[in-house]
């Protein structure tokens, strides 16, 4: 994927990304507001070892001893031996274990200094406890841990380098940090969810997606029209409409598929239902008729026919009756419009559509129509659902697949091409329908069939 593809994914999922960002921001704000305010006060204790002589060797030994003592004393500060006297002196309503959870002590490597920090909801109380713990710790070391066996003073001396001061600003919660962290986590979740949706969603969104999915050529792109169902015949409804020009551009590309300029029969199908194959077949037929070509449009979708409805013609007698020999094709076909466009509706829906469409009668009908028409457009059922279109494609000059942006799944499109080619038929190309005219994928439409009327 290119940078543009990643940006398109983010824009397509912008609502999801923004929603999760706002949720993360809100959670961070609520967490910051509801977190109890805590204050921290710290005191600095310095540990030194006293020696009777001042030789360099003994001084170095004393310094090493003090460094080792500082590392070991850190764990003693939170013991009940140090904290219980503090609780008694300050009359604290707590236990040694509970008080230990408020205290942290640390000593840097190769250092003889210990930093003692106390956290409490009351800033003054935090400072008092920190200083009291420092004093208690000094007493415990001097009178218990390092007390000599004779009357000599302890060789370890603890001095307070800096007494704890009453804190002015709270140490927690760090509202800017918590809110920012919540927003970043929400944003990360939104981007991750967008990426996951992009991975799981294998629908085609643009012409570029179709080009990556199949190797057959792209014959045209048709813009999305929300009112296409009410006005399926775009060229007849508005000849200068953007979609009308797109169908004319498609007509030009399909013309090159007819080898040697001989009459040709093309099957229009799709991977699944509702992708615009019948609309494409109908408008393509009208577009060819505009050029003066003799065009035959056959509704070979004997399962869910649409052509008679689109052209507002009687569809009771049609292809089915022709194939079973009840009527002649010339009697069943109906002329539409002022040009040389003749429509053969589906007729009755038979119980065996695939057998009828694959019969010798269908082969003979196509051959007969090629004698009278320049272009035969055959609207067939979706190839991903039934075998009708694949069977018809083998009898015609090939199949043109219709894929709908935002609806057709890539695996289904590739399977449709494989189904047609597996029976020895030709997959001639793809028409991409329902291309968005606005939004993140709108730029893809401008490549095909873009038309704006020129004023004046």
PyMOL commands that set and color helices and strands:
alter all, ss='L'
color gray80, all
select helices_A, chain A and resi 3-12+14-34+56-73+80-90+96-100+123-145+175-200+207-213+234-237+242-255+259-261+277-290+307-311+319-323+329-332+353-357+360-372+388-395+410-422+442-447
alter helices_A, ss='H'
color red, helices_A
select strands_A, chain A and resi 39-49+103-106+113-120+156-162+218-223+264-270+295-299+334-336+341-344+375-379+399-404+427-435
alter strands_A, ss='S'
color yellow, strands_A
deselect
rebuild
show_as cartoon
